[in-house]
Amino acid sequence: MQIGAQTSRGIEASLNWAFAPEWTLDFNATVLKAEFEDFLETTGSPAVLVSRDGNVPPNVAERLANAWVCRHFLPDWQLAGGVRYVGKRYADNANTLVLPGYATTDLSLAWQARPDTRITARVFNVFDKAYYSTAYYTATQWLLGADRRVELTLDYRF
């Protein structure tokens, strides 16, 4: 689909704070204004040109945030928990179908086994929250986000 122009303006902020011995807080947030400019879309039957100027592009959240708390304990262990927030998004160019915002919670436990080896267990979407991650320009094709997922990784640096 050809679009005359699309712009986005916004601000991002992040904070990393060691607020106590062995504890850190990481926070980041985005506020975004994205919009179509000079965009005429053909819709309906018979075909009609409709201006979408000023509308937000589909699947673009204008508010995003992440917050993580991490505790380092024993010599080589780290426990962390975080919340990820994605604001509402539109599912169509007309901005008539709204995907609701959502928040999910993640946890991780990491062990630095050796200076070059780290083992990490992660649980994504801990509470197995159902949410819509994206849509395909219609009222009927909304995709659910990922279920609870467990991941075990081994990082070896050489």
ROSE-4610 file (N, C-alpha, C; in Angstrom, 1 decimal, always signed):
// ROSE-4610
residu = [M/M/M/Q/Q/Q/I/I/I/G/G/G/A/A/A/Q/Q/Q/T/T/T/S/S/S/R/R/R/G/G/G/I/I/I/E/E/E/A/A/A/S/S/S/L/L/L/N/N/N/W/W/W/A/A/A/F/F/F/A/A/A/P/P/P/E/E/E/W/W/W/T/T/T/L/L/L/D/D/D/F/F/F/N/N/N/A/A/A/T/T/T/V/V/V/L/L/L/K/K/K/A/A/A/E/E/E/F/F/F/E/E/E/D/D/D/F/F/F/L/L/L/E/E/E/T/T/T/T/T/T/G/G/G/S/S/S/P/P/P/A/A/A/V/V/V/L/L/L/V/V/V/S/S/S/R/R/R/D/D/D/G/G/G/N/N/N/V/V/V/P/P/P/P/P/P/N/N/N/V/V/V/A/A/A/E/E/E/R/R/R/L/L/L/A/A/A/N/N/N/A/A/A/W/W/W/V/V/V/C/C/C/R/R/R/H/H/H/F/F/F/L/L/L/P/P/P/D/D/D/W/W/W/Q/Q/Q/L/L/L/A/A/A/G/G/G/G/G/G/V/V/V/R/R/R/Y/Y/Y/V/V/V/G/G/G/K/K/K/R/R/R/Y/Y/Y/A/A/A/D/D/D/N/N/N/A/A/A/N/N/N/T/T/T/L/L/L/V/V/V/L/L/L/P/P/P/G/G/G/Y/Y/Y/A/A/A/T/T/T/T/T/T/D/D/D/L/L/L/S/S/S/L/L/L/A/A/A/W/W/W/Q/Q/Q/A/A/A/R/R/R/P/P/P/D/D/D/T/T/T/R/R/R/I/I/I/T/T/T/A/A/A/R/R/R/V/V/V/F/F/F/N/N/N/V/V/V/F/F/F/D/D/D/K/K/K/A/A/A/Y/Y/Y/Y/Y/Y/S/S/S/T/T/T/A/A/A/Y/Y/Y/Y/Y/Y/T/T/T/A/A/A/T/T/T/Q/Q/Q/W/W/W/L/L/L/L/L/L/G/G/G/A/A/A/D/D/D/R/R/R/R/R/R/V/V/V/E/E/E/L/L/L/T/T/T/L/L/L/D/D/D/Y/Y/Y/R/R/R/F/F/F]
num = [1/1/1/2/2/2/3/3/3/4/4/4/5/5/5/6/6/6/7/7/7/8/8/8/9/9/9/10/10/10/11/11/11/12/12/12/13/13/13/14/14/14/15/15/15/16/16/16/17/17/17/18/18/18/19/19/19/20/20/20/21/21/21/22/22/22/23/23/23/24/24/24/25/25/25/26/26/26/27/27/27/28/28/28/29/29/29/30/30/30/31/31/31/32/32/32/33/33/33/34/34/34/35/35/35/36/36/36/37/37/37/38/38/38/39/39/39/40/40/40/41/41/41/42/42/42/43/43/43/44/44/44/45/45/45/46/46/46/47/47/47/48/48/48/49/49/49/50/50/50/51/51/51/52/52/52/53/53/53/54/54/54/55/55/55/56/56/56/57/57/57/58/58/58/59/59/59/60/60/60/61/61/61/62/62/62/63/63/63/64/64/64/65/65/65/66/66/66/67/67/67/68/68/68/69/69/69/70/70/70/71/71/71/72/72/72/73/73/73/74/74/74/75/75/75/76/76/76/77/77/77/78/78/78/79/79/79/80/80/80/81/81/81/82/82/82/83/83/83/84/84/84/85/85/85/86/86/86/87/87/87/88/88/88/89/89/89/90/90/90/91/91/91/92/92/92/93/93/93/94/94/94/95/95/95/96/96/96/97/97/97/98/98/98/99/99/99/100/100/100/101/101/101/102/102/102/103/103/103/104/104/104/105/105/105/106/106/106/107/107/107/108/108/108/109/109/109/110/110/110/111/111/111/112/112/112/113/113/113/114/114/114/115/115/115/116/116/116/117/117/117/118/118/118/119/119/119/120/120/120/121/121/121/122/122/122/123/123/123/124/124/124/125/125/125/126/126/126/127/127/127/128/128/128/129/129/129/130/130/130/131/131/131/132/132/132/133/133/133/134/134/134/135/135/135/136/136/136/137/137/137/138/138/138/139/139/139/140/140/140/141/141/141/142/142/142/143/143/143/144/144/144/145/145/145/146/146/146/147/147/147/148/148/148/149/149/149/150/150/150/151/151/151/152/152/152/153/153/153/154/154/154/155/155/155/156/156/156/157/157/157/158/158/158]
x = [+0.8/+0.0/+0.9/+0.7/+1.5/+0.9/+1.8/+1.4/+2.2/+1.6/+2.3/+3.4/+3.1/+4.0/+3.5/+4.4/+4.1/+5.2/+4.8/+5.7/+5.5/+6.6/+6.5/+7.4/+6.9/+7.7/+7.4/+8.4/+8.2/+9.4/+9.3/+10.3/+10.5/+11.7/+12.0/+12.8/+12.6/+13.4/+13.7/+14.9/+15.3/+16.0/+15.9/+16.5/+17.1/+18.3/+18.9/+19.3/+18.8/+19.0/+19.4/+20.6/+21.0/+20.6/+19.4/+18.7/+19.1/+19.8/+20.2/+21.3/+22.2/+23.2/+22.5/+23.0/+22.6/+21.2/+20.6/+19.3/+19.4/+18.8/+18.7/+17.3/+17.0/+15.7/+16.0/+15.4/+15.6/+14.2/+14.0/+12.7/+13.0/+12.1/+12.1/+10.7/+10.5/+9.1/+9.2/+8.2/+8.1/+6.8/+6.7/+5.5/+5.7/+4.8/+5.0/+3.8/+4.0/+2.9/+3.2/+2.6/+2.8/+1.5/+1.7/+0.5/+0.8/-0.3/-0.2/-0.3/+0.4/+0.3/+0.1/-0.7/-0.9/-1.2/-2.2/-2.5/-4.0/-4.3/-5.6/-5.8/-6.8/-7.0/-8.3/-8.3/-9.4/-10.2/-11.5/-12.4/-13.7/-14.4/-15.8/-16.0/-17.2/-17.6/-19.0/-19.0/-17.9/-16.8/-15.6/-14.4/-14.5/-14.1/-14.1/-12.8/-12.2/-10.9/-11.3/-10.6/-10.8/-9.5/-9.4/-8.2/-8.0/-6.8/-6.4/-5.4/-5.2/-4.3/-4.6/-3.6/-3.7/-4.0/-4.4/-4.7/-3.4/-3.5/-2.3/-2.2/-1.0/-0.8/-1.2/-1.7/-2.1/-0.9/-1.3/-0.4/+0.7/+0.6/+1.6/+1.0/+1.7/+1.3/+1.9/+1.2/+1.7/+2.3/+2.1/+2.6/+3.2/+4.5/+5.2/+6.0/+6.1/+6.9/+7.4/+8.5/+9.1/+9.7/+9.5/+10.1/+10.6/+11.9/+12.5/+13.2/+13.0/+13.7/+14.6/+15.9/+16.9/+17.6/+17.8/+18.6/+19.7/+20.9/+22.1/+22.3/+22.4/+22.6/+23.6/+24.1/+25.3/+26.3/+27.4/+28.4/+28.0/+27.2/+27.1/+25.6/+24.6/+23.2/+22.5/+21.5/+20.7/+19.3/+18.3/+16.9/+16.3/+15.4/+14.8/+13.3/+12.6/+11.2/+10.8/+10.0/+9.6/+8.2/+7.8/+6.5/+6.7/+6.0/+6.1/+4.7/+4.5/+3.3/+3.3/+2.2/+2.0/+0.6/+0.6/-0.7/-1.6/-2.8/-3.7/-3.2/-3.6/-3.2/-4.5/-4.4/-5.5/-5.2/-6.2/-6.1/-6.3/-6.7/-7.0/-6.6/-6.5/-6.1/-7.1/-8.4/-9.4/-9.5/-8.7/-8.7/-10.0/-10.8/-12.1/-12.0/-11.0/-10.8/-9.7/-10.0/-9.0/-8.5/-7.2/-6.7/-6.4/-6.9/-6.6/-5.2/-4.7/-3.4/-3.3/-2.1/-1.9/-0.6/-0.4/+0.8/+1.1/+2.3/+2.7/+3.9/+4.0/+5.0/+6.0/+7.3/+8.3/+9.2/+9.8/+10.8/+12.0/+13.2/+14.4/+15.3/+16.0/+17.0/+18.3/+19.4/+20.6/+21.7/+22.6/+23.8/+25.0/+26.0/+27.3/+28.1/+28.1/+28.8/+30.3/+30.8/+32.2/+32.3/+33.5/+33.6/+33.1/+33.2/+32.7/+31.4/+30.8/+29.6/+28.4/+27.3/+26.1/+24.9/+24.1/+22.9/+21.8/+20.7/+19.6/+18.3/+17.4/+16.0/+15.1/+14.2/+13.2/+11.8/+10.9/+9.5/+8.8/+8.3/+7.7/+6.2/+5.5/+4.0/+3.7/+4.3/+4.1/+2.7/+1.8/+0.4/-0.5/+0.2/-0.5/-1.6/-1.4/-2.4/-2.7/-4.0/-4.4/-4.5/-3.8/-3.8/-3.7/-4.1/-3.9/-2.6/-1.8/-0.5/-0.5/-1.4/-1.4/-2.8/-3.0/-4.2/-3.9/-4.6/-4.4/-5.5/-5.7/-6.5/-8.0/-8.4/-9.8/-10.3/-11.6/-12.2/-12.2/-11.8/-11.9/-10.5/-9.4/-8.1/-7.2/-7.5/-6.6/-5.8/-4.5/-3.7/-3.4/-3.6/-3.3/-1.8/-1.4/+0.0/+0.5/+1.8/+2.4/+1.8/+1.6/+1.2/+2.4/+2.2/+3.4/+4.4/+5.6/+6.7/+7.9/+8.6/+9.8/+11.0/+12.1/+13.3/+14.5/+15.3/+16.6/+17.7/+18.6/+19.7/+21.1/+22.0/+23.4/+24.2/+24.8/+25.7/+27.2/+27.9/+29.3/+30.1/+31.0/+31.8/+33.2/+33.7/+35.0/+35.7]
y = [-1.2/+0.0/+1.2/+2.1/+3.3/+4.4/+5.0/+6.1/+7.3/+8.4/+9.7/+10.0/+9.9/+10.2/+9.7/+9.3/+8.9/+9.5/+10.1/+10.8/+10.2/+10.3/+10.0/+10.9/+11.3/+12.1/+11.6/+11.7/+11.1/+11.4/+10.8/+10.9/+9.6/+9.2/+8.0/+8.4/+7.7/+8.0/+6.6/+6.6/+5.4/+5.7/+4.9/+5.1/+3.8/+3.8/+2.7/+3.2/+2.5/+3.1/+1.9/+2.0/+1.0/+1.6/+1.3/+1.9/+1.3/+0.2/-0.4/-1.4/-1.8/-2.8/-4.0/-4.5/-5.7/-5.5/-4.3/-4.1/-3.0/-3.3/-2.3/-2.2/-1.0/-0.8/-0.3/-0.9/-0.4/+0.0/+1.2/+1.6/+2.3/+2.1/+2.9/+3.1/+4.2/+4.5/+5.3/+5.2/+5.9/+6.5/+7.7/+8.4/+8.8/+8.4/+8.5/+9.1/+10.0/+10.5/+10.1/+9.1/+8.7/+8.9/+9.4/+9.7/+9.6/+9.3/+9.4/+10.8/+11.2/+12.5/+12.2/+12.9/+12.8/+11.3/+10.7/+9.3/+9.2/+8.8/+8.6/+7.1/+6.5/+5.1/+4.8/+3.8/+3.4/+2.4/+2.7/+1.8/+1.7/+0.6/+0.4/-0.1/-0.3/-0.7/+0.1/+1.0/+1.4/+2.1/+2.0/+2.6/+4.1/+4.5/+5.9/+6.2/+7.3/+7.7/+8.4/+8.0/+8.5/+9.0/+10.2/+10.7/+10.1/+9.6/+9.1/+10.0/+11.2/+12.2/+12.4/+12.3/+12.5/+11.2/+10.2/+8.9/+8.2/+7.4/+6.6/+5.4/+5.0/+3.8/+2.6/+1.5/+0.3/-0.3/-0.9/-1.6/-0.8/+0.5/+1.4/+1.9/+1.5/+1.9/+3.3/+4.2/+5.5/+5.6/+4.5/+4.5/+3.1/+3.1/+1.8/+2.0/+1.0/+1.1/-0.3/-0.3/-1.5/-1.1/-2.0/-1.8/-3.1/-3.1/-4.3/-4.1/-5.0/-5.0/-6.2/-6.0/-7.1/-7.1/-8.3/-8.5/-9.5/-9.0/-9.9/-10.5/-11.8/-12.4/-13.5/-14.0/-14.9/-14.3/-15.0/-14.4/-14.3/-15.2/-15.3/-15.4/-15.0/-15.2/-13.9/-13.9/-12.7/-13.2/-12.5/-12.7/-11.4/-11.5/-10.3/-10.5/-9.5/-9.5/-8.2/-8.3/-7.1/-7.1/-5.9/-5.7/-4.9/-5.4/-4.7/-4.3/-3.0/-2.4/-1.9/-2.2/-1.8/-1.1/+0.1/+0.8/+0.4/+1.0/+0.7/+1.0/+0.2/+0.4/+0.3/+0.9/+0.7/-0.4/-1.1/-2.3/-1.9/-0.7/-0.4/+1.1/+1.4/+2.7/+3.8/+3.4/+4.4/+4.7/+4.0/+4.1/+3.9/+2.9/+2.5/+1.3/+0.4/-0.8/-0.6/-0.7/-0.5/-1.8/-2.1/-3.2/-2.7/-3.3/-2.8/-2.9/-2.0/-2.1/-3.4/-3.7/-4.9/-4.7/-5.5/-5.6/-7.1/-7.5/-8.8/-8.8/-9.8/-9.9/-11.1/-10.8/-11.8/-11.9/-13.1/-13.4/-14.0/-13.9/-14.6/-14.9/-15.9/-16.3/-16.7/-16.1/-16.3/-16.7/-17.6/-18.0/-17.8/-17.1/-16.9/-18.1/-19.2/-20.4/-20.3/-19.6/-19.3/-17.9/-17.3/-16.0/-15.9/-17.1/-17.1/-17.8/-18.3/-19.1/-18.6/-18.4/-17.9/-18.8/-19.2/-20.0/-19.2/-19.0/-18.2/-18.9/-18.9/-19.4/-18.2/-18.2/-17.1/-17.7/-16.9/-17.2/-15.9/-16.0/-14.9/-15.0/-13.9/-13.9/-14.8/-14.6/-15.5/-15.8/-14.9/-15.1/-15.6/-15.9/-16.5/-15.6/-14.3/-13.4/-13.4/-13.5/-13.4/-12.0/-11.7/-10.3/-10.4/-9.3/-9.2/-8.5/-9.2/-8.6/-7.8/-8.2/-7.5/-7.8/-7.1/-7.3/-7.1/-7.7/-7.5/-6.8/-5.5/-4.6/-4.9/-5.9/-6.2/-6.4/-6.5/-6.7/-8.2/-9.0/-10.5/-11.2/-10.5/-11.2/-10.5/-10.8/-10.3/-11.5/-11.3/-12.4/-12.3/-13.4/-13.5/-13.4/-12.8/-12.7/-14.1/-14.2/-15.4/-15.8/-17.1/-17.7/-17.6/-18.2/-18.3/-19.2/-18.8/-19.5/-19.6/-20.7/-20.9/-21.1/-20.5/-20.5/-20.8/-21.6/-21.9/-21.6/-20.7/-20.4/-20.6/-21.0/-21.1/-20.2/-19.2/-18.2/-18.6/-18.8/-19.1/-18.1/-17.4/-16.4/-16.9/-16.8/-17.3/-16.3]
z = [+0.0/+0.0/+0.0/-1.0/-1.0/-0.1/+0.6/+1.6/+1.2/+1.1/+0.8/+1.8/+3.1/+4.2/+5.5/+6.3/+7.7/+8.6/+9.7/+10.6/+12.0/+12.8/+14.2/+15.0/+16.1/+17.0/+18.4/+19.2/+20.6/+21.5/+22.6/+23.6/+24.3/+24.6/+25.3/+26.6/+27.6/+28.9/+29.5/+30.1/+30.8/+32.1/+33.1/+34.4/+34.9/+35.4/+36.0/+37.4/+38.4/+39.8/+40.7/+41.3/+42.3/+43.6/+44.0/+45.2/+46.5/+46.5/+47.8/+47.4/+48.3/+48.0/+47.4/+46.3/+45.6/+44.9/+44.9/+44.2/+43.1/+42.0/+41.0/+40.4/+39.9/+39.2/+37.8/+36.8/+35.5/+35.0/+34.4/+33.9/+32.6/+31.7/+30.4/+30.0/+29.3/+28.8/+27.5/+26.7/+25.4/+25.2/+24.8/+24.4/+23.0/+22.1/+20.7/+20.0/+19.1/+18.2/+16.8/+16.3/+14.9/+14.1/+12.9/+12.1/+10.6/+9.8/+8.4/+8.0/+6.9/+6.2/+4.7/+4.1/+2.7/+2.2/+2.9/+2.6/+2.2/+1.0/+0.5/+0.3/+0.9/+0.9/+0.1/-0.8/-1.6/-0.7/-0.5/+0.3/-0.4/+0.0/-0.4/-1.8/-2.1/-3.5/-3.8/-4.7/-5.6/-4.8/-5.4/-4.7/-4.5/-3.2/-2.8/-2.2/-2.5/-1.9/-0.6/+0.5/+1.8/+2.4/+2.9/+3.5/+4.9/+5.1/+6.4/+7.1/+6.6/+7.2/+8.7/+9.5/+10.9/+11.7/+11.0/+11.7/+12.1/+13.2/+13.7/+12.8/+12.4/+11.6/+12.5/+11.8/+12.6/+13.4/+14.5/+15.4/+16.0/+16.1/+16.7/+18.0/+19.1/+20.4/+20.7/+21.2/+21.5/+22.9/+23.7/+25.1/+25.3/+25.7/+26.0/+27.3/+28.2/+29.4/+29.8/+30.5/+31.1/+32.4/+33.4/+34.7/+35.2/+35.7/+36.2/+37.5/+38.4/+39.7/+39.7/+40.1/+40.1/+41.4/+41.9/+43.1/+42.9/+43.2/+43.1/+44.5/+44.5/+45.8/+45.7/+46.8/+46.8/+45.9/+45.7/+44.8/+43.3/+42.8/+41.4/+40.9/+41.7/+41.3/+41.2/+40.3/+40.1/+39.9/+40.6/+40.4/+40.0/+39.0/+38.4/+38.1/+38.2/+37.8/+37.1/+36.1/+35.4/+34.8/+34.5/+33.9/+32.6/+31.5/+30.2/+29.9/+29.5/+29.2/+27.7/+27.0/+25.6/+25.6/+25.2/+25.2/+24.0/+24.0/+23.0/+21.6/+20.6/+19.2/+18.3/+17.2/+16.2/+15.3/+14.8/+14.0/+12.5/+12.2/+10.8/+10.5/+9.3/+8.9/+9.2/+9.4/+9.7/+11.2/+12.0/+13.5/+14.1/+13.6/+14.1/+15.0/+14.8/+15.5/+16.5/+17.8/+18.8/+19.5/+19.4/+20.2/+21.6/+22.6/+24.0/+24.4/+25.3/+25.8/+26.7/+27.1/+28.0/+28.7/+29.8/+30.6/+30.9/+30.8/+31.1/+32.1/+32.9/+33.9/+33.5/+33.7/+33.4/+34.6/+34.8/+35.8/+35.3/+35.9/+35.5/+36.7/+36.6/+37.6/+36.8/+37.2/+36.4/+37.4/+36.9/+37.6/+36.8/+37.3/+36.6/+37.0/+36.3/+36.7/+36.7/+35.7/+35.5/+34.9/+34.8/+34.2/+32.8/+32.1/+30.7/+30.4/+31.5/+31.4/+32.3/+31.7/+32.4/+32.0/+33.0/+32.8/+33.3/+32.5/+32.8/+32.6/+33.5/+33.4/+33.4/+32.4/+32.3/+32.1/+32.7/+32.5/+32.0/+30.8/+30.1/+30.4/+30.6/+30.8/+31.9/+33.1/+34.3/+34.6/+34.5/+34.9/+33.7/+32.6/+31.4/+30.9/+30.9/+30.5/+29.0/+28.7/+27.3/+26.9/+25.7/+25.2/+23.7/+23.0/+21.6/+21.2/+20.5/+20.1/+18.9/+17.9/+16.6/+15.9/+14.9/+14.1/+12.6/+11.7/+10.3/+9.6/+10.0/+9.3/+9.2/+10.0/+10.0/+11.4/+11.6/+12.9/+13.3/+12.4/+12.7/+12.8/+12.4/+12.4/+13.5/+14.7/+15.8/+16.3/+16.5/+17.0/+18.4/+19.1/+20.6/+20.8/+21.9/+22.2/+22.8/+23.0/+23.5/+24.8/+25.0/+26.3/+27.2/+28.4/+29.3/+28.6/+28.8/+28.1/+29.0/+29.1/+29.9/+29.0/+29.3/+28.5/+29.4/+28.9/+29.6/+28.6/+29.0/+28.1/+28.7/+27.9/+28.3/+27.5/+28.1/+27.4/+27.7/+26.6/+26.8/+25.9/+26.5/+25.8/+25.6/+24.4/+24.1/+23.2]
